[in-house]
């Protein structure tokens, strides 16, 4: 039986999603108060390390995620990308019922968000991510260079100033799942240019480009 506390979190998430569903979509990365506030704060790495302890059960020590794709690798991600994603989950712009109880207002302050983001950005990214089967890497490279490189960079390093996430070092299974959700219009805070770019991908295309990305070098931040 759900506790009253957890039930409140779930109802808040559903309510936010329902409210957003009835309104026209806002521009990608449009400003809103809490995200703007978190982005304006200076994150403290030491405080972020302490605050991240409640996240380690899922994202693992060192924020290395899980190779089965159930939880992404967060180590080395751009701080502003992390702030955006945490704020989007809290506001209902990105639906993530597993994460919400750990990221909602009762769990984290706006300063905590900035601190955690700074800590995660500072972490090293070892070349130990889960990779795909390697059966169609030529196709994956072709798709990546044609459709993905312009935003995510030649080596998957992302573009912090434009809020494009780093994807090098990410687990294949997570890339495959999120790519499929974005392609199918089921991740509501995705960049519309990405939805358009991969909207006609087959399952085989999505798997091939995810496999190629999972093998990009992770050196440097």
Secondary structure, DSSP 8 states (H G I E B T S, - for coil): ---HHHHHHHHHHHHHHHHHHTS----TT---HHHHHHHHS---HHHHHHHGGGGHHHH-GGG---TTSSS---TT--HHHHHHHHHHHHHTSS--HHHHHHHSTTT--HHHHHHHHHHHHHS---S-------S-HHHHHHHIIIIIHHHH-TTS--BGGGTB---TT--HHHHHHHHHHHHTT--TTS-HHHHHHHTT--HHHHHHHHHHHHTS-----
